[in-house]
Amino acid sequence: MIANFARRAIHAVHNKLAGKVLNLLRGFMMTSSTKHTAKSAIEVARDLVDAEIHGLEALKASMDQNFSLAVDAFLKNTGYCVVTGVGKSGHIGSKIAATFASTGTPAFFVHPTEASHGDLGMLNGAGALLAISNSGDTREMRDILSFARRVSIPIVGITKRKNSLLGSISNILLTLPDVEEACPNGLAPTTSTTMTLALGDALAVAVMEKRGFTSEDFGMVHPGGKLGLQLQRVSDWLIDQPAPPVVTSSTKAADVISAIADGGMGCVGVLGKESKLLGCITDGDLRRAFDSDFFEKTAVDIMSSSPAVATPDMRMADVIGVMTDKRISNLLVVDDASLLAIIHMKDLLKAGYL
């Protein structure tokens, strides 16, 4: 009996202590959750942006004479620039190569692993190699770096570690500041890739400025999209345009109406001797000329003798500016008094210029 009682007593005490311990744990967890409330998504985002701004400020402060040497190297480059990198550095490198190519410095990206399996041949004729590696010791880059050095291709390196393979083999080294990643674990490339991208943009823009790369040059390699289209010349636009609707100075008013309707441009050009442009007749000109003697009139009686015109060497952006300023829906393209085409606002909208 004594043994049985003792067991029950111990069991009761055990349960009581367990209950107290459980209550203490619950209280601690409630206190901890109150003190360590998780950050909102916006707070996390703002902290990350602050961290990356800090990285960019450090990058700005770290720029030295090597940056100028790198710019000069790309300017002296008579071939093309090859950009290489692995992982996130490779993704950033692809963008940098595209930026170089679109701003007057021929460039393309080569993955170092593919280079080790035959694509090293793409470096033949290269004027510079831009190699990107945060650590500088990425094993996949050893072959492409060794090849560039062997065939005397200047290497511009971007890395955080001066004493790395890339740091030691580069002819010109751009060292990234030793700033922590914005990733809460300090692992995912965040601040480092942002700094690398900004540094690549800085190189491309500095080279572009020194090269005198103009908006016209930009338009030559950006024919697609609204921006590229507006940078085109009228002569580019004329390539696939139909012949403009025209009448002669002696064309009767009724036939002028038919010509405007058939042309679908809302106007016609009026030609004189040797098919030279005399003027233009629009729907508005028809309304203003309409009276009891209207059908006795000819085109020369109805036309505007000083219509707004464009020339083949004008940029499409300037053409759009003229049409917008004058609040007109069509513009005649003229070269040496010869009517080449009629630009209509609806066609610009359809083609994506607006």
Buried (B, 14 or more C-beta within 10 A) or exposed (E): EEEEEEEEEEEEEEEEEEEEEEEEEEEEEEEEEEEEEEEEEEEEEEEBEEBBEBBBEBBEEBEEEBBEBBBBBBEEBEEBBBBBBBBBBBBBBBBBBBBBBBBBBEBBBBBBBBBBEEBBEBBEEBBBBBBBBBBBBBEBBBBBBEBBBEEEBBBBBBBBBEEBBBBEBBBBBBBBBEBEBBBEEEEEBBBBBBBBBBBBBBBBBBBBEEBEBEEEBBBBEBEEEEEBBBBBBBBBBBEEBEEBBBBBBEBBBEBBBEBBEEBEBBBBBBBBEEEEBBBBBBBEBBEEBEEEEBEEBBBBBBBBEEBBBBBBEBBBBBBBEBBEEEEBBBBBBBBEEEBBBBBBBEBBEEEEBB
